Amino acid sequence: MARVLLPLPDTDFDITEVAVPWRLLVEAGHEVVFATEQAGTRACGDPLLLAGVLFGQLGAEPEPKHFYQEMIATLEYHETMAWHEIDPVSFDGLLLPGGHAPGMRQYLGSSVLQDKVAGFWSLARPVGAICHGTVVLARAKSKGRSVLWDRSTTCLPKYLERFAYYVSAWKLGRYYRTYAAYVEDEVRASLADPRQQFERGPFSVGARDSREDPTPAFLVEDEHYLSARWPGDAYAFARRFVEMLGGD
């Protein structure tokens, strides 16, 4: 059984990107340890992804929402460790989920968490990042450079972040723009050669993978590092991460 660290902000994380990996990891017999800025915080996912972002649409699918309700009812979800208490050596894997609403800035911008992530990265154990989760790695430094400096990666594509913003800004303002810089731009800027290392994946604005159909998903794997673009890749991402923990 592997012990997997899953850091969270206090609020606004993506429902699918947390609940789907959690469920598949638990089904595979692994232990998931949640971490928040302060120990014992009961983190909350983005409420709009539960209710539907616009007119009941653009939210999480029913199965991930069901997984989320199961997850938040567990004892371990309520007994989070503090970010500053993380001992990277005590974990076998690290998962960095995403989310785009304002509450994510607490997690994406934490220098404490970035230092812990850099420490775990140096162990060469499985690290998975999806969507905005790649920003944590772009900002985590080793020897003055991002830990992604010499790695291939994907992340939330600029066209998808821009599309979501344009269709919702009239009602939700900058809900889909976590920062002024696009996720893709920040991640590309952290790479030694973004033209060679960054992989955007096939163009898609709606097709999501599922347990039964992984074909819409796009993943990039480079040694112990696995990345994915958005919640539409979550099942394939989680399944491959479970395989990495098992040494497949």
C-alpha positions in Angstrom: 0.0 0.0 0.0 1.3 3.4 -0.9 0.9 6.6 1.1 -0.1 9.5 -1.2 -0.1 13.2 -0.2 -2.9 15.3 -1.6 -2.7 19.0 -0.7 -5.8 21.2 -0.9 -6.7 24.9 -0.5 -9.4 25.7 2.1 -11.9 26.2 -0.7 -12.5 26.2 -4.5 -10.5 23.1 -5.6 -11.9 21.3 -8.7 -14.3 18.5 -7.6 -13.4 16.1 -10.3 -9.6 16.5 -10.1 -9.7 15.6 -6.4 -12.5 13.2 -6.0 -11.8 10.9 -9.0 -8.1 10.3 -8.1 -9.1 9.9 -4.4 -11.6 7.2 -5.3 -9.4 5.2 -7.7 -6.5 5.4 -5.2 -8.7 4.1 -2.4 -10.1 1.4 -4.6 -6.6 0.2 -5.3 -5.8 0.0 -1.6 -3.7 3.1 -1.1 -3.8 5.6 1.7 -4.6 9.2 0.8 -3.4 11.9 3.2 -5.0 15.3 2.8 -3.0 18.5 3.7 -4.3 22.0 4.2 -2.6 25.2 5.2 -3.7 24.7 8.8 -4.2 21.2 10.3 -7.7 20.0 10.7 -9.3 22.3 8.1 -12.4 20.9 6.4 -11.7 22.0 2.8 -14.5 22.6 0.4 -14.6 22.1 -3.3 -15.7 24.8 -5.7 -19.5 25.1 -5.1 -20.3 26.2 -8.6 -18.9 23.0 -9.9 -21.4 21.2 -7.7 -24.4 23.3 -8.7 -23.4 24.1 -12.3 -21.4 27.1 -13.4 -23.9 28.6 -15.9 -27.6 27.5 -16.0 -26.7 24.2 -14.4 -24.0 23.5 -17.0 -20.1 23.4 -17.0 -19.9 21.7 -13.6 -18.7 18.3 -12.5 -20.4 15.2 -13.8 -22.7 13.2 -11.6 -20.2 10.4 -10.8 -17.4 12.7 -9.6 -19.9 14.6 -7.5 -20.9 11.3 -5.9 -17.3 10.5 -5.2 -16.9 13.9 -3.6 -19.7 13.4 -1.2 -18.2 10.0 -0.2 -14.8 11.6 0.2 -15.9 14.5 2.5 -17.6 12.0 4.8 -14.4 10.1 5.6 -12.5 10.6 8.8 -9.2 11.3 7.0 -10.7 14.1 5.0 -11.3 16.0 8.3 -8.0 15.1 9.9 -5.8 17.1 7.5 -2.1 17.8 8.2 -0.7 21.3 7.9 1.5 22.1 4.9 4.4 23.0 7.2 4.2 19.6 8.9 4.7 17.7 5.7 7.7 15.3 5.7 8.2 14.4 2.0 10.1 11.3 2.8 7.0 9.8 4.5 5.0 9.7 1.3 5.2 7.4 -1.7 3.4 9.7 -4.1 2.2 13.3 -4.5 -0.9 14.5 -6.3 -1.4 18.2 -7.2 -5.0 18.9 -8.3 -6.3 22.1 -9.8 -9.1 24.5 -9.7 -9.6 28.0 -11.0 -11.8 30.0 -8.6 -10.2 32.6 -6.3 -9.7 30.3 -3.3 -7.1 28.4 -5.3 -4.6 31.2 -4.9 -4.0 30.2 -1.3 -2.6 26.8 -2.5 -1.1 27.9 -5.8 0.8 30.8 -4.2 2.1 29.2 -1.0 5.9 29.3 -0.7 5.6 26.8 2.2 3.8 24.2 0.0 6.2 24.9 -2.9 9.2 24.1 -0.7 7.6 20.8 0.4 6.8 19.9 -3.2 10.3 20.6 -4.3 11.6 18.4 -1.5 9.3 15.6 -2.6 10.3 16.0 -6.2 13.9 15.5 -5.3 13.0 11.9 -4.1 12.1 10.9 -7.7 8.8 9.3 -6.5 5.6 9.6 -8.5 4.2 13.1 -8.8 1.0 13.8 -10.6 -0.3 17.3 -11.5 -3.5 18.2 -13.4 -4.7 21.5 -14.7 -3.7 24.4 -12.4 -1.8 21.9 -10.2 1.1 22.2 -12.7 1.4 25.8 -11.5 2.6 24.6 -8.1 5.4 22.7 -9.9 6.2 25.6 -12.1 6.8 27.7 -9.0 8.6 25.0 -6.9 12.3 25.7 -7.2 15.4 23.5 -7.1 18.8 25.2 -7.5 17.1 28.4 -8.6 15.0 26.8 -11.3 11.6 25.3 -11.5 11.5 21.6 -10.9 9.9 21.4 -14.4 12.9 23.0 -16.0 14.0 19.8 -17.9 10.7 17.9 -18.0 8.0 17.4 -20.6 4.6 18.5 -19.4 1.1 19.5 -20.3 -1.3 21.7 -18.3 -4.6 23.6 -18.8 -4.3 24.9 -22.4 -4.6 28.6 -23.0 -7.4 28.2 -25.5 -9.5 26.3 -23.0 -8.9 28.8 -20.2 -9.7 31.7 -22.6 -12.8 30.0 -23.9 -14.2 29.4 -20.4 -13.5 33.0 -19.4 -15.2 34.4 -22.6 -18.4 32.4 -22.2 -18.8 33.2 -18.5 -17.4 36.7 -17.9 -20.7 38.5 -18.5 -22.0 36.8 -15.4 -19.1 35.6 -13.3 -16.4 38.1 -14.1 -12.9 36.7 -13.7 -14.0 33.4 -12.1 -12.1 31.4 -14.8 -9.0 33.7 -14.7 -7.2 32.8 -11.5 -4.3 35.1 -12.4 -3.6 37.6 -15.1 -1.2 35.2 -16.7 -2.6 32.1 -18.3 -1.7 28.8 -16.8 0.0 27.6 -20.1 2.1 30.8 -20.2 3.4 30.4 -16.7 4.2 26.7 -17.2 5.9 27.3 -20.5 8.0 30.0 -18.9 9.3 27.5 -16.4 10.7 25.2 -19.0 14.2 25.2 -20.6 12.8 24.7 -24.1 9.0 25.1 -24.1 8.8 24.4 -27.9 10.1 20.9 -27.2 8.9 20.2 -23.7 5.4 21.6 -23.7 2.6 19.4 -25.1 -0.8 21.0 -25.6 -2.6 17.8 -26.7 -5.5 17.6 -29.2 -8.0 20.4 -29.4 -11.1 19.8 -27.3 -13.6 21.9 -25.5 -16.1 19.4 -24.1 -15.2 15.7 -24.4 -14.4 14.1 -21.0 -13.1 10.7 -20.2 -14.8 8.2 -17.9 -14.2 4.9 -16.3 -15.4 3.2 -19.5 -14.0 5.5 -22.1 -10.4 6.9 -21.7 -10.1 8.1 -25.3 -10.8 11.8 -24.7 -8.0 12.0 -22.2 -4.5 13.4 -22.9 -1.5 12.7 -20.5 2.2 13.4 -20.6 4.5 11.2 -18.6 8.2 11.9 -18.1 10.0 9.5 -15.7 8.3 9.9 -12.3 6.1 12.9 -13.4 2.6 12.6 -14.9 0.6 15.6 -16.0 -2.9 16.2 -17.5 -4.8 19.2 -18.8 -8.2 19.5 -17.1 -10.9 17.5 -15.3 -11.8 15.8 -18.7 -8.6 13.8 -18.2 -9.2 12.8 -14.6 -10.0 9.1 -14.9 -7.1 8.2 -17.2 -4.8 10.5 -15.1 -5.8 8.7 -11.8 -5.6 5.3 -13.4 -2.1 5.9 -14.7 -1.0 7.4 -11.4 -2.2 4.2 -9.6 -0.1 2.2 -12.0 3.0 4.3 -11.4 2.7 3.7 -7.6 2.6 0.0 -8.3 5.8 0.2 -10.5 4.1 -0.6 -13.8 
